[in-house]
Amino acid sequence: MTKRDLVVRISSETGLIQEDVYAVIQKTLDCITEALGKGDHIELREFGVFDVCVRKARIGRNPNKPENTVRIPERKVVKFKAGKRMKETIAAFGAPASDVA
């Protein structure tokens, strides 16, 4: 599902104009991105939790030339943990209810 698909679906289900729905969705995503950029914790009850974690520096290897090692610096990554309702909904469709990392 793309952002466009989401806009069309919400618009058809609510009767709102697509431009208004798009503006709300985009502003929501912008606010989430901005908060995560500041290192904040985002919790959307029953949907899930977004957190910023630091991935430690490590040594990697080139698969084509395993003798060459590459230093991979530490970096910040976004982690998502599904909420209760999302896990239950996914489980109802027969998919494994595991956390997405």
N, C-alpha and C positions, 0 to 999 in steps of 0.2 A: 504494500500500500504506500503510495506517495502522499506528499502533503496535498497535492491537488485532489487526489481521491478522497482524502479526509475532508477537505473543504466541500466538495460536491456532496458527500454523504451527509455531513452535518447540515448543510444548507437545505437539502431536500427533506431531512427529518424535522427541521425546526421552522422552515419557511423563511429563514433569514436570507438576506442578499449575500451572494458568494463573496463579494469584496469585503463586506463586514466580517464574515466568518474568517476569511484569509487574514485580515488585519489582527483579529484577536489571536488566532493561532500563531502568527508570526511574532506578535508582541510577547506571547507566553514563552515561546522558544527563545526569544532574545533575552528575556528576564532570567530564564533558567541558565542560559549560557553565561550571562554576565555574573550571576551569583556563583556559578561553578568556577569562573575565572578568578573570583576573589577568594576561592577556597571554601565557600559556604557549603553547608549540608542542605540538600533539597529533599524534603519528604512529602510525597503526595499520598495521603492515606489510602490504603487498600490498593493503590496502583504500584508504588515502589519507592525506592530511595536511591538518589544519586549522591555519590561521594567522590571527592578528589583524593587520590592516593598517590604516593610517590613510589615509583618502580625503581628499585635499587640499580646502581651501575653494575654491569656484568661484562664478561668476556664472551664474544660470539665467534663463530667460525664461518668462513666462507665455504658453502657446501661443495663448490667446484674445486677449491684448493684448501682442504682441511688443515694443512700446515700453517695457513695464514690466519692469525687471530685478529679480531677487531674489537676495540674497546667501545662498548655501548654505554653512553653516559646515563645517569639517572634522569628520570623525567616524570612529569605528572601525568596521570591517566585518570579517566572517569570510570568509575565502577557503578554498576546498576544492580540492585537487588530487588527482585520482584516482590510485590506485596501479596497479602493473603488472598484478596479477591482475584488478582491476576493468576496466581498459582491454581486456585480452584477452577477458574474458567478454562485455563489451559489443560488441566487434568481432565475436565469434562469432555474435551475434544480428543482425548486419548494420547496427547503429547506428554512426554515426561515433564514434570513440574520441577525443573531445576533452575538455579539462579544463573543469570547471564552475567558474565564477567568481561 
